[in-house]
Structures are given as C-alpha cells and as structure tokens.
Amino acid sequence: MKTSDIKITVALDENNIPEKLLWTAQDGGVEQEEAKAMLLSVWDSKAKETLRIDLWTKDMPVDEMKQFFHQTLVAMADTFQRATADEKMSDTMRDFCEYFAEKMDLKA
C-alpha cells in the first residue's frame, strides 16, 4: 500500500500560542510552506463525531480570518455536493456563504 504524509509544524511562544505554522505535503510539491491559519476535521467513525484542530497565528489579521472562513465555507459547500450529490442543500449552503460575505463586508 502506498502512503502519503502531510506534516504540520507549529512553533509556539512561551504561552503556547502559535507563532508560526508550517506544512509539508511532498506529493503535492509543498515543502515547509508557511500558513497563518488552519482548520482540520477528522471523522471518528467509532464515536460518530468530528475531531478538530483549529489553529491560527497570533499575527493573523481579523480581515484575513473573515476571508479564510468565507472561502472555507464555500469549499465545504462544494465538497458536500461532491460527497453527497445533494444539490439542494449545497445550494442552501452557498446561499449562506453569500449572506456571510455580505454581513462581513467581503463583497467587492
């Protein structure tokens, strides 16, 4: 069986607050790339629950965090459609993304 690793390195300050996030995915050509935030969700099928790691660096600007969440929500709607073929709910999720963008003043 072939395996592929994704590595996340978190540099912490003296109070255990993330100062730097680096990630590597060699199969994707990514080597120690810096990121300001990450959201990772893993499904635990035994417990039937989602396990999460949500991290952002202390210098992540709030305006970029809003964009990050909006783009993540849009991506989740797309992924939900591909995974379930539920177009009606995917469209409802996208409607919420439009609402979110409007309320966060993310529209140009």
Backbone as numpy.savetxt, mean C-alpha at the origin, in Angstrom:
# Nx Ny Nz CAx CAy CAz Cx Cy Cz
10.53 -26.22 -6.74 9.70 -25.05 -6.74 10.58 -23.81 -6.74
10.25 -22.87 -7.60 10.96 -21.60 -7.65 10.41 -20.68 -6.55
11.29 -19.90 -5.97 10.85 -18.91 -4.98 11.34 -17.54 -5.41
10.69 -16.53 -4.88 11.06 -15.15 -5.13 10.92 -14.39 -3.82
11.95 -13.64 -3.45 11.94 -12.92 -2.19 11.71 -11.43 -2.40
10.95 -10.87 -1.49 10.80 -9.42 -1.38 11.27 -9.07 0.01
12.23 -8.16 0.09 12.84 -7.80 1.37 12.51 -6.35 1.70
12.13 -6.12 2.95 11.84 -4.77 3.43 12.76 -4.50 4.61
13.50 -3.41 4.53 14.39 -3.01 5.61 13.87 -1.71 6.19
13.72 -1.69 7.51 13.20 -0.51 8.20 14.28 0.01 9.15
14.75 1.23 8.90 15.71 1.88 9.79 14.90 2.70 10.80
15.15 2.47 12.09 14.39 3.11 13.15 15.23 4.13 13.90
14.57 5.16 14.44 15.28 6.11 15.30 15.30 5.56 16.73
15.79 6.35 17.66 15.93 5.89 19.05 14.58 5.59 19.71
13.48 6.10 19.14 12.14 5.84 19.67 11.38 4.79 18.85
12.11 4.06 18.02 11.54 3.02 17.16 10.54 3.56 16.14
10.74 4.80 15.72 9.94 5.41 14.65 10.71 5.23 13.35
10.02 4.74 12.30 10.72 4.55 11.02 11.31 5.85 10.47
12.61 5.81 10.19 13.30 6.93 9.54 13.50 6.67 8.06
13.65 5.40 7.71 13.94 5.05 6.32 13.34 3.67 6.04
12.73 3.54 4.87 12.21 2.26 4.39 12.93 1.93 3.09
13.48 0.74 3.00 14.13 0.27 1.78 13.51 -1.06 1.40
13.35 -1.26 0.10 12.80 -2.55 -0.33 13.57 -3.09 -1.52
13.61 -4.41 -1.58 14.32 -5.13 -2.64 13.41 -6.22 -3.19
13.31 -6.30 -4.49 12.60 -7.37 -5.19 13.43 -7.68 -6.43
14.42 -8.54 -6.26 15.39 -8.79 -7.33 14.73 -9.26 -8.62
13.68 -10.08 -8.52 13.00 -10.53 -9.74 12.35 -9.38 -10.50
12.05 -8.29 -9.80 11.46 -7.11 -10.42 12.48 -6.04 -10.74
13.77 -6.33 -10.49 14.81 -5.37 -10.78 14.92 -4.24 -9.77
14.41 -4.48 -8.56 14.43 -3.45 -7.52 15.48 -3.85 -6.49
16.40 -2.94 -6.23 17.48 -3.20 -5.27 17.63 -2.03 -4.32
17.24 -2.23 -3.07 17.40 -1.21 -2.02 16.82 0.14 -2.42
15.60 0.12 -2.93 14.91 1.37 -3.31 14.26 1.96 -2.07
14.34 3.29 -1.95 13.76 3.95 -0.80 12.27 4.22 -1.03
11.51 4.09 0.04 10.08 4.40 0.02 9.76 5.22 1.27
8.70 5.99 1.21 8.29 6.79 2.37 7.16 6.12 3.15
6.44 5.19 2.52 5.33 4.52 3.20 5.07 3.17 2.56
4.44 2.28 3.33 4.05 0.97 2.82 2.87 0.43 3.59
2.02 -0.29 2.91 0.91 -1.00 3.51 1.02 -2.44 3.03
1.07 -3.37 3.96 1.17 -4.78 3.60 0.05 -5.53 4.30
-0.76 -6.25 3.53 -1.83 -7.06 4.08 -1.59 -8.51 3.70
-1.76 -9.39 4.66 -1.57 -10.83 4.44 -2.81 -11.54 4.98
-3.37 -12.45 4.21 -4.55 -13.19 4.63 -4.15 -14.45 5.40
-4.61 -14.55 6.63 -4.41 -15.74 7.47 -5.65 -16.61 7.29
-5.54 -17.65 6.46 -6.72 -18.46 6.15 -7.18 -19.31 7.33
-6.28 -19.64 8.24 -6.70 -20.40 9.41 -7.57 -19.56 10.34
-7.13 -18.35 10.62 -7.88 -17.47 11.52 -8.96 -16.68 10.77
-8.94 -16.74 9.43 -9.88 -15.99 8.60 -9.83 -14.49 8.92
-8.59 -13.97 8.94 -8.42 -12.54 9.21 -7.21 -12.00 8.47
-7.23 -10.69 8.30 -6.14 -9.99 7.64 -5.12 -9.53 8.66
-3.86 -9.81 8.38 -2.75 -9.32 9.20 -2.13 -8.17 8.43
-1.74 -7.11 9.14 -1.27 -5.92 8.44 0.01 -5.38 9.05
0.78 -4.75 8.17 1.92 -3.93 8.57 1.75 -2.61 7.83
1.56 -1.54 8.58 1.42 -0.20 8.01 2.57 0.64 8.56
3.43 1.10 7.67 4.59 1.89 8.09 4.74 3.12 7.21
5.20 4.20 7.82 5.58 5.38 7.06 6.68 6.09 7.83
7.54 6.76 7.09 8.65 7.46 7.72 8.14 8.75 8.35
8.89 9.21 9.35 8.44 10.41 10.06 8.49 11.66 9.20
9.18 11.60 8.06 9.22 12.77 7.17 8.27 12.63 5.97
7.34 11.67 6.04 6.34 11.52 4.97 5.37 12.69 5.04
5.31 13.53 4.00 4.41 14.68 4.03 2.94 14.24 4.00
2.09 14.96 4.70 0.67 14.62 4.78 0.03 14.66 3.40
0.38 15.63 2.55 -0.23 15.69 1.22 0.14 14.45 0.39
1.35 13.94 0.55 1.75 12.72 -0.15 1.05 11.50 0.45
0.81 11.52 1.76 0.09 10.41 2.40 -1.33 10.33 1.86
-1.96 11.46 1.64 -3.31 11.48 1.07 -3.30 10.90 -0.35
-2.31 11.28 -1.15 -2.18 10.72 -2.51 -1.92 9.22 -2.46
-1.06 8.82 -1.54 -0.72 7.40 -1.38 -1.98 6.59 -1.06
-2.79 7.08 -0.13 -4.01 6.36 0.22 -4.98 6.33 -0.96
-5.13 7.45 -1.66 -6.03 7.47 -2.81 -5.60 6.47 -3.87
-4.32 6.49 -4.22 -3.83 5.57 -5.24 -3.95 4.12 -4.79
-3.76 3.87 -3.50 -3.91 2.51 -2.96 -5.36 2.06 -3.05
-6.30 2.95 -2.72 -7.71 2.61 -2.82 -8.11 2.30 -4.27
-7.63 3.10 -5.21 -7.92 2.84 -6.63 -7.36 1.48 -7.04
-6.13 1.20 -6.63 -5.51 -0.09 -6.96 -6.29 -1.25 -6.33
-6.80 -1.05 -5.13 -7.59 -2.10 -4.48 -8.88 -2.38 -5.25
-9.51 -1.33 -5.78 -10.72 -1.52 -6.58 -10.39 -2.33 -7.84
-9.28 -2.01 -8.49 -8.86 -2.76 -9.68 -8.55 -4.21 -9.34
-7.83 -4.42 -8.25 -7.47 -5.78 -7.83 -8.72 -6.57 -7.45
-9.64 -5.93 -6.75 -10.89 -6.58 -6.36 -11.64 -7.06 -7.60
-11.69 -6.23 -8.63 -12.38 -6.63 -9.86 -11.70 -7.82 -10.52
-10.37 -7.78 -10.61 -9.65 -8.91 -11.21 -9.81 -10.19 -10.40
-9.84 -10.06 -9.07 -9.90 -11.24 -8.20 -11.30 -11.84 -8.09
-12.34 -11.00 -8.22 -13.69 -11.49 -7.97 -14.61 -11.39 -9.18
-14.23 -10.61 -10.17 -15.07 -10.33 -11.34 -16.38 -9.63 -10.95
-16.41 -9.03 -9.77 -17.59 -8.31 -9.29 -17.50 -6.85 -9.75
-18.02 -6.61 -10.94 -17.91 -5.28 -11.54 -18.73 -4.24 -10.79
-19.90 -4.63 -10.32 -20.77 -3.68 -9.62 -20.09 -3.13 -8.36
-19.52 -4.01 -7.54 -18.86 -3.55 -6.32 -17.57 -2.80 -6.64
-16.86 -3.23 -7.68 -15.65 -2.53 -8.10 -15.98 -1.10 -8.50
-17.07 -0.93 -9.23 -17.50 0.41 -9.62 -17.89 1.24 -8.39
-18.54 0.61 -7.42 -18.90 1.30 -6.19 -17.64 1.74 -5.44
-16.63 0.90 -5.43 -15.37 1.25 -4.79 -14.73 2.43 -5.52
-14.77 2.42 -6.84 -14.20 3.52 -7.61 -14.96 4.82 -7.37
-16.29 4.70 -7.19 -17.08 5.90 -6.85 -16.58 6.48 -5.53
-16.31 5.61 -4.56 -15.77 6.10 -3.30 -14.42 6.76 -3.50
-13.59 6.20 -4.37 -12.27 6.79 -4.65 -12.42 8.20 -5.20
-13.41 8.40 -6.07 -13.68 9.74 -6.60 -14.10 10.68 -5.47
-14.96 10.20 -4.60 -15.42 10.99 -3.45 -14.24 11.34 -2.54
-13.39 10.34 -2.27 -12.21 10.54 -1.44 -11.31 11.63 -2.04
-11.04 11.52 -3.33 -10.18 12.49 -4.03 -10.78 13.89 -3.94
-12.09 13.98 -4.10 -12.74 15.29 -4.02 -12.63 15.87 -2.62
-12.90 15.07 -1.60 -12.85 15.56 -0.21 -11.43 15.89 0.24
-10.44 15.23 -0.32 -9.04 15.47 0.03 -8.39 16.51 -0.87
-9.19 17.11 -1.77 -8.68 18.10 -2.72 -7.53 17.55 -3.56
-7.71 16.33 -4.03 -6.67 15.71 -4.86 -6.95 15.87 -6.36
-8.10 16.40 -6.69 -8.44 16.59 -8.11 -7.76 17.85 -8.63
-7.26 17.74 -9.85 -6.56 18.89 -10.47 -7.53 19.89 -11.01
